[in-house]
Amino acid sequence: MSNTLKALVVTCPQCGKEHVWDTANRYRPFCSERCKMIDLGKWANEEYRVEQREQELPGDDHQA
């Protein structure tokens, strides 16, 4: 019986390149520093946004 482990292959969320998931890769889940920095730049430029739901304000009948 063989105890070989299959390497987990993932897709870089930035460029789409497939690469082996390696805990030694300090840029994971990205394949490289370049892809990580591109993604960070998009967050900094507000190209990505986390949706925030509007909270309902209490009506006039709920005022103290």
N, C-alpha and C positions, 0 to 999 in steps of 0.2 A: 504494500500500500504506500502511495506516495504522499508526502506532506508538502507538496509544492503549493505555494500561494499564488493566486492570480493577482497581477498588479491591477489596481483600480484605475481605469482611464476616465478622465473627466474632460469637459470642454471648457476652455477659457471663456469667461463671461464677456470679455472685451473683444477678442479677435476671432473666437470660435475654433481655434486650434486645439486639437486633442493632445493631451499630455498625461503622463502618469502622475497620479496623486502621490506626492512624496512629502512627508512631514519635514524633510530637510529643505524643501523649497520655501524660502521665507516670503515669497510673493503669493503663495496660494490664497485664494483659488485661481489666481491669475497665473499665466505661464511664465511671465517675466516682469521685471521692474517697469519696463516700458508700458505694458498693458495696465499695470496697477496705477501708474502715474496718470495715464490717460483717463482712467475711471475717476481718480481723485479730482482731476481738473474739471471733469463734467459736473461733479457734485459742487465744487467751488464756484462754477459758473451758473449754478442753479439750473442745469439742464435736466437734472433728475430732481424729482420732488416726491416727498411722502405726503399722500393725501391726508388732509385733516378734515374731519367732518365738522360741520357747523353745529354749535351747541344752541339749543333752543333757549331763548331768553324767556324768563317768566312773564306771563301776561299781566295786565293791569290788576286783575283780580287776585294776584299773588303778592301784591305789595304789602309791606308791613305798615 
